[in-house]
């Protein structure tokens, strides 16, 4: 369990084979910067989940706050 809030971003890629990747961030601003740097021709955000400090289950889906 983390002692601070955390965002988990899952991205998916469709090249010849499907793949996914997960990155964790401490702040919403870090999430925005990460999303801004994605190669959107080949990669897209599947989900952004928010975990409250002290938890590692039942995250809140906050994808719509970051992806329109």
PEQUI-V475364 format. One record per residue. N is the residue number from 1. RES is the residue in one small letter. PHI is phi in whole degrees, -180 to 180 (* if undefined). D_CENTER is the distance of its C-alpha to the mean C-alpha in whole Angstrom. Layout:
N RES PHI D_CENTER
N RES PHI D_CENTER
//
This chain:
1 x * 18
2 x -88 16
3 x -90 19
4 x -139 16
5 x -61 13
6 x -149 10
7 x -109 6
8 x -119 4
9 x -109 1
10 x -107 4
11 x -113 7
12 x -128 10
13 x -126 14
14 x -121 17
15 x -98 20
16 x -76 23
17 x -126 21
18 x -70 17
19 x -148 15
20 x -136 11
21 x -143 9
22 x -124 7
23 x -128 6
24 x -113 7
25 x -137 8
26 x -89 11
27 x -132 11
28 x -64 10
29 x -64 12
30 x -63 10
31 x -62 7
32 x -60 9
33 x -64 11
34 x -61 9
35 x -63 8
36 x -62 12
37 x -88 13
38 x -66 12
39 x -83 15
40 x -69 14
41 x -70 18
42 x -122 16
43 x -135 12
44 x -142 10
45 x -80 7
46 x -90 8
47 x -158 6
48 x -129 4
49 x -114 6
50 x -112 9
51 x -109 11
52 x -68 15
53 x -53 17
54 x 85 19
55 x -125 17
56 x -139 15
57 x -146 15
58 x 53 15
59 x -72 12
60 x -95 12
61 x -78 10
62 x -116 9
63 x -53 8
64 x -64 11
65 x -74 11
66 x -116 9
67 x -125 10
68 x -103 14
//
